[in-house]
Amino acid sequence: MQQRLSRATVLGIVATGLLSFMGVLVETSLNVTFATLTKQMNVNLATIQWLTTGYLLVVTMTMIASAHLIKRYSVKTLFLVAVIFFTAGNLLSAVAPNFSVILLGRLVQAFSTGLATPLMFHIILTSVPQQRLATYNGMAAMIIALGPALGPTYGGFLTALWSWRLIFWLLFPLILVVFVLGYFNLDLKPVNPQDRFDGWGFGLLSLFLILLSLTFNRAAKVSFTSWQFWLLLLLSGLTLVAYYYYNRHSSRHLIDFSIFRHQIVTWSLLGYFLLQFINIGFSFVVPQVAQYVLKEDAFVAGIILLPGALLGVLIAPLAGSWMDRVGTPLPIVIGHVIFVLSALAFVVLDRHLTVWLLLIFYFLLRLGFNFAFGNTISHASIQVESEQKADINAAFNMSQQYAGSLGTNIFAAVIGIYQLQPGSLQVTTAQGATVDYWLITLLAAIALVASWFNYRLTMKQRRQA
């Protein structure tokens, strides 16, 4: 395969990347508007956070089906469907008179992002030579990272000075640009037009993901000790067991789970999931702390996230290029070390946090995240055969999207439970955030262990080769 990619391939990556970017932009923009939307829509925080959780949940469900869709249909067809859904959802959200309508608009847009992100990685994994794979995955991560980089500031600025509705209206010109780029440059054919969809598997797995999200959403309203929480948790577990037994005996599979026979793929997926769980969940926690605890407005809450998010735009392609040069997952381990130390800083200085400390610690957290995140899927993808690329693409993208949804849900549930207790919102929100800091540190440490096992397995393979 030639080292230099065609102009059409590069523009195709840009088109699908920008469509994914817009989805992430709106998602992160709305995180800093929640304090405003809870008043305007007359709902509480546990309800309004479904604009993020519900969105990410539908993205996840779409990504579950993406392996089949990419095998069955052409990239251009899927891209055009994604553009149509994003445009429709954007319009619904812009004119929404109440919470139900804006939620519907976000769920429609979620289907678009659930298609766009796997399409971008599919183009990369099938068109880019292995020796440049981490670099291009880093570039893809850079495009997506623009969303978290600009979203909080974009949303906070528009909400503080005009209206949150402009978050949606200002995207229509970019939608047109994305459509033109994709329409004239995407040409990859279906991988397997005869592939059959596993409807039962999709239903069972989707039901499990929905039940698990509802479980923690319910906890935010009635606490983790309520019978409703434990009943939903039990139903979630039973559904997962049912899916496991169904998948073992079915001739159809949403994803070829034989890819997890590679221990490196399994450890990589665990680290990938936890990185995004913390990353998206924490991008929800920080604005709430800034607004409820530090009494700042939406614009300042967005500014706190801006330097760390912009760092991701710069670091992601450089980290990918570094891993291509060293040829080992060392950058992934280094990223996880920085990630753990940054999370620990929130725990140690919890009672002394200021706007500046929030900004600095989040900046360092994003530094570690971007060293590890894009490189993790690159390292895992080279462990499987070419015909399994769509499966590993679907598995990792599904994992990272649901991780974001579940992370937001759980971190919001913790804060929501404390906000139900007697006392001022300032005090109870701070107490909930403290628990979140400890949880983040614990999960970051587990992810670090996974990356270390991954590194040792890789080096062992090198010695045996």
C-alpha positions in Angstrom: 0.0 0.0 0.0 1.3 3.5 -0.9 2.5 5.7 1.9 0.8 8.7 0.5 -3.0 8.7 0.8 -5.2 10.0 -2.0 -6.8 13.4 -1.7 -10.3 11.8 -1.7 -9.4 9.6 1.2 -8.0 12.4 3.3 -11.1 14.6 2.5 -13.4 11.6 3.3 -11.7 11.3 6.7 -12.2 15.1 7.3 -15.9 14.9 6.2 -16.8 12.1 8.6 -14.6 13.6 11.3 -16.3 16.9 11.1 -19.7 15.3 11.3 -18.5 13.5 14.5 -17.0 16.7 15.7 -20.3 18.6 15.5 -22.0 15.9 17.6 -19.4 16.1 20.3 -19.4 20.0 20.1 -23.1 20.1 20.9 -22.8 17.5 23.6 -20.0 19.4 25.4 -21.7 22.8 24.8 -24.8 21.7 26.5 -22.9 20.5 29.6 -22.3 24.1 30.7 -25.9 25.2 30.0 -27.5 22.7 32.4 -27.9 25.3 35.2 -29.7 27.6 32.7 -31.8 24.8 31.2 -33.0 23.4 34.5 -34.6 26.8 35.2 -36.0 27.4 31.6 -37.3 23.8 31.2 -38.4 23.5 34.8 -36.6 20.2 35.4 -33.9 19.1 37.9 -30.2 18.1 37.2 -30.9 14.4 37.2 -33.4 14.9 34.4 -31.5 17.5 32.3 -28.4 15.3 32.2 -30.3 12.9 29.9 -29.4 15.4 27.2 -25.9 14.0 27.5 -26.7 10.5 28.9 -29.5 9.8 26.4 -27.5 11.1 23.5 -24.5 9.0 24.3 -26.7 5.9 24.9 -28.3 6.2 21.4 -24.8 6.8 19.9 -23.7 3.6 21.6 -26.7 1.6 20.3 -26.0 2.8 16.8 -22.3 1.9 17.1 -23.4 -1.6 18.2 -24.9 -2.0 14.8 -22.1 -0.2 12.9 -20.1 -3.3 12.2 -23.1 -4.8 10.3 -23.9 -1.5 8.6 -20.4 -0.9 7.4 -20.2 -4.5 6.1 -23.6 -4.2 4.4 -23.8 -0.7 2.9 -21.4 1.7 1.2 -19.7 4.5 3.2 -21.3 7.2 1.1 -24.8 5.9 1.7 -24.3 5.7 5.5 -22.7 9.2 5.5 -25.7 10.7 3.7 -28.1 9.1 6.1 -26.0 10.5 9.0 -26.1 14.0 7.6 -29.9 13.9 7.2 -30.4 12.8 10.8 -28.0 15.4 12.1 -29.7 18.2 10.3 -33.2 17.1 11.4 -32.0 16.7 15.1 -30.3 20.1 14.9 -33.5 21.8 13.8 -35.6 20.1 16.4 -33.2 21.2 19.2 -33.0 24.8 17.9 -36.7 25.4 18.0 -37.5 23.2 21.1 -40.3 24.7 23.3 -39.7 22.2 26.1 -37.4 19.5 27.4 -39.1 16.6 25.6 -38.5 18.2 22.2 -34.9 19.1 22.7 -34.3 15.6 24.1 -35.9 14.1 20.9 -33.7 16.4 18.8 -30.6 15.2 20.6 -31.5 11.6 20.2 -32.0 12.0 16.5 -28.6 13.7 16.3 -27.1 10.8 18.3 -27.9 8.4 15.5 -25.9 10.6 13.2 -22.8 10.6 15.4 -23.2 6.9 16.0 -22.7 6.4 12.3 -20.1 9.1 11.6 -17.4 8.1 14.1 -17.2 4.5 13.1 -17.2 5.6 9.4 -14.1 7.8 10.0 -12.2 5.0 11.8 -13.3 2.5 9.2 -11.7 4.7 6.4 -8.5 5.0 8.5 -8.3 1.3 9.5 -8.8 0.1 5.9 -6.9 2.7 3.9 -4.0 3.8 6.0 -0.7 1.6 6.1 0.1 0.1 9.5 3.3 2.1 10.0 1.2 5.3 9.9 -1.9 4.1 11.6 -1.3 5.7 15.0 -0.5 9.0 13.3 -3.8 9.0 11.4 -5.8 7.8 14.4 -4.2 10.7 16.3 -5.4 13.1 13.6 -8.9 11.6 13.9 -8.7 12.0 17.7 -7.6 15.6 17.0 -10.7 16.3 14.9 -13.0 14.9 17.5 -11.1 16.6 20.3 -12.0 19.9 18.8 -15.5 19.3 20.1 -14.5 19.2 23.8 -12.0 22.0 23.1 -14.5 24.4 21.7 -17.8 23.1 23.2 -17.8 24.4 26.7 -16.5 27.9 25.7 -18.8 28.0 22.7 -21.9 27.0 24.7 -21.0 29.1 27.7 -20.3 32.2 25.6 -23.6 31.9 23.6 -25.7 31.1 26.7 -24.2 34.0 28.8 -24.5 36.6 26.1 -27.4 35.5 23.9 -29.2 32.1 24.0 -28.3 28.4 24.1 -30.4 28.0 20.9 -27.6 29.6 18.9 -25.5 26.5 19.7 -27.6 24.7 17.1 -28.4 27.5 14.6 -24.7 28.4 14.0 -24.0 24.8 12.9 -26.1 24.8 9.7 -23.4 26.4 7.4 -20.9 23.8 8.6 -23.4 21.0 7.9 -23.5 22.1 4.3 -19.7 22.1 4.0 -19.5 18.6 5.5 -22.2 17.3 3.1 -20.3 18.6 0.0 -17.0 17.2 1.2 -18.4 13.7 1.9 -20.6 13.5 -1.2 -17.8 14.1 -3.6 -15.0 12.1 -1.9 -16.4 9.0 -0.2 -16.3 5.9 -2.3 -15.5 2.8 -0.2 -17.7 -0.1 -1.1 -19.5 -2.5 1.3 -17.2 -5.0 3.0 -19.8 -7.9 2.9 -23.2 -7.0 1.3 -24.6 -10.3 2.3 -24.0 -9.8 6.1 -27.1 -10.5 8.2 -28.1 -8.4 11.1 -28.4 -10.0 14.6 -31.7 -8.5 15.7 -32.1 -10.5 18.9 -28.5 -9.8 19.9 -29.0 -6.1 19.2 -32.2 -6.0 21.3 -30.8 -7.8 24.3 -27.5 -5.8 24.4 -29.4 -2.5 23.9 -31.9 -3.4 26.6 -29.0 -4.1 29.0 -27.4 -0.7 28.2 -30.7 1.1 28.7 -31.5 -0.6 31.9 -28.0 0.1 33.4 -28.4 3.8 32.5 -31.9 3.9 34.0 -30.5 2.2 37.1 -28.0 5.0 37.9 -30.4 7.7 36.8 -32.9 6.3 39.3 -30.2 6.3 42.0 -29.7 10.1 41.5 -33.4 10.6 42.4 -33.9 8.1 45.2 -30.3 7.1 46.4 -28.3 3.9 46.0 -30.0 2.2 48.9 -33.5 2.3 47.4 -35.2 -0.9 46.3 -35.8 0.6 42.8 -32.1 0.9 42.3 -31.3 -2.6 43.3 -34.3 -4.0 41.3 -33.1 -2.2 38.1 -29.6 -3.4 38.8 -30.8 -7.0 39.1 -32.8 -6.7 35.8 -29.7 -5.3 34.1 -27.6 -8.2 35.3 -30.2 -10.8 34.2 -30.3 -9.1 30.8 -26.6 -9.3 30.4 -26.6 -13.0 31.3 -29.3 -13.6 28.8 -27.3 -11.8 26.1 -24.2 -13.9 27.0 -26.0 -17.2 26.6 -27.8 -16.1 23.4 -24.5 -14.9 21.9 -22.8 -18.2 22.7 -25.4 -20.3 20.9 -26.4 -17.9 18.0 -25.1 -18.2 14.5 -25.3 -14.5 14.0 -23.2 -12.0 15.9 -23.3 -8.2 16.2 -19.5 -8.2 16.7 -17.0 -11.0 16.1 -16.0 -11.5 19.8 -13.1 -13.8 18.8 -11.1 -10.6 18.7 -10.9 -10.7 22.5 -8.9 -13.9 22.3 -6.0 -11.5 22.0 -5.2 -10.4 25.5 -3.8 -7.2 24.2 -7.2 -6.3 22.7 -9.0 -7.1 26.0 -6.7 -5.0 28.2 -6.7 -2.2 25.6 -10.5 -2.2 25.6 -10.6 -1.9 29.4 -8.2 1.0 29.4 -10.0 2.7 26.5 -13.4 2.4 28.3 -12.1 3.8 31.6 -10.3 6.7 29.9 -13.5 7.8 28.2 -15.6 7.0 31.3 -13.6 9.5 33.3 -13.0 12.0 30.5 -16.7 12.6 29.6 -18.0 12.1 33.1 -15.5 14.6 34.5 -16.3 17.2 31.8 -19.8 17.1 33.4 -18.5 17.4 37.0 -16.1 20.3 36.5 -18.8 22.8 35.2 -21.1 21.8 38.0 -18.4 22.5 40.6 -17.6 25.8 38.9 -21.2 27.0 38.9 -22.7 25.5 42.1 -19.7 25.5 44.4 -17.5 28.3 43.1 -20.5 30.4 42.0 -19.2 31.2 38.5 -21.3 31.6 35.4 -21.6 29.3 32.4 -19.0 31.2 30.5 -16.3 30.8 33.2 -17.3 27.1 33.6 -16.6 26.7 29.9 -13.3 28.6 30.0 -12.0 26.2 32.7 -12.2 23.3 30.3 -10.8 25.2 27.3 -7.0 24.9 27.8 -7.2 21.2 28.6 -9.4 20.5 25.6 -7.3 22.5 23.2 -4.3 20.6 24.5 -6.0 17.4 23.2 -6.2 19.0 19.7 -2.4 19.5 19.7 -1.2 16.4 21.6 -3.3 13.6 19.9 -1.5 13.6 16.5 1.9 14.1 18.1 1.3 11.2 20.5 0.3 9.0 17.6 3.3 10.0 15.6 5.5 9.3 18.6 4.1 5.8 19.0 4.6 5.1 15.3 8.3 6.0 15.8 8.9 4.0 19.0 6.8 1.0 17.8 5.7 0.1 21.4 2.8 1.1 23.7 5.1 3.1 26.0 3.3 6.4 25.2 0.1 4.7 26.4 1.6 3.8 29.8 3.1 7.3 30.2 -0.3 8.8 29.5 -2.0 6.7 32.1 0.6 7.7 34.7 -0.1 11.4 34.1 -3.9 10.6 34.2 -3.7 9.0 37.6 -1.5 11.7 39.1 -3.9 14.4 37.8 -6.9 12.6 39.3 -5.1 12.3 42.6 -4.5 16.0 42.6 -8.3 16.6 42.8 -8.5 14.4 45.8 -5.5 15.9 47.7 -6.6 19.5 47.1 -10.3 19.0 47.1 -11.1 21.6 49.9 -8.8 24.2 48.3 -9.9 24.1 44.7 -10.2 27.4 42.9 -11.0 28.2 39.3 -7.3 28.2 38.5 -6.6 24.9 40.2 -9.6 23.3 38.4 -8.1 24.6 35.1 -4.6 23.3 35.8 -5.6 19.9 37.0 -8.1 19.4 34.2 -5.3 20.5 31.8 -3.0 17.7 33.1 -5.8 15.1 33.1 -6.4 15.9 29.4 -2.6 15.6 28.7 -2.5 12.1 30.0 -5.8 11.2 28.3 -4.5 12.3 24.9 -1.2 10.4 25.2 -3.1 7.2 25.8 -6.6 7.3 24.1 -6.0 7.4 20.3 -2.9 5.2 20.6 -4.9 2.5 22.5 -7.2 1.7 19.6 -4.3 1.9 17.2 -2.3 -0.7 19.2 -5.3 -3.0 19.5 -6.3 -2.9 15.8 -2.9 -4.2 14.6 -3.6 -7.4 16.6 -6.4 -8.6 14.4 -6.9 -9.6 10.8 -8.1 -7.2 8.1 -11.6 -8.8 7.9 -12.0 -8.1 11.7 -11.3 -4.3 11.4 -15.0 -3.4 11.3 -15.5 -5.5 14.4 -12.8 -4.0 16.5 -13.8 -0.5 15.2 -17.4 -1.2 16.4 -16.3 -2.7 19.7 -14.0 0.2 20.7 -16.3 3.0 19.5 -19.3 1.5 21.2 -17.3 1.1 24.3 -16.0 4.6 24.4 -19.5 6.1 23.7 -21.2 4.1 26.4 -18.4 4.8 28.8 -19.1 8.5 28.3 -22.8 7.9 28.9 -22.4 5.8 31.9 -19.7 8.1 33.4 -21.9 11.1 33.1 -24.8 9.1 34.6 -22.9 7.8 37.6 -21.1 11.0 38.4 -24.3 13.0 38.0 -26.1 10.4 40.3 -23.5 10.9 43.0 -23.9 14.6 43.0 -27.7 14.4 42.6 -27.9 12.2 45.7 -26.0 14.6 47.8 -28.1 17.5 46.4 -31.2 15.7 47.8 -29.8 16.0 51.3 -30.5 19.0 53.6 -28.2 22.0 53.1 -27.3 24.5 50.5 -26.6 23.4 46.9 -23.1 24.8 47.3 -22.2 22.4 50.2 -24.1 19.3 48.9 -22.6 19.6 45.4 -19.1 19.9 46.9 -19.7 16.8 49.0 -20.9 14.8 45.9 -17.9 16.1 43.9 -15.5 14.8 46.6 -16.9 11.3 46.1 -16.6 11.6 42.4 -12.9 12.6 42.7 -12.2 9.4 44.7 -14.0 7.3 42.2 -12.1 8.9 39.3 -8.8 8.2 41.0 -9.7 4.6 41.6 -10.8 4.0 38.0 -7.7 5.8 36.7 -5.5 3.5 38.7 -7.3 0.4 37.3 -6.7 1.7 33.8 -3.0 2.2 34.5 -2.7 -1.4 35.6 -4.4 -2.5 32.4 -2.0 -0.4 30.3 1.0 -1.9 32.1 -0.2 -5.5 31.5 -0.7 -4.5 27.9 2.8 -3.2 27.6 4.3 -6.3 29.2 2.4 -8.6 26.8 3.6 -6.6 23.8 7.2 -6.7 24.9 6.9 -10.4 25.6 5.6 -10.9 22.0 8.6 -8.9 20.7 11.1 -11.1 22.5 9.4 -14.3 21.3 9.2 -13.1 17.6 
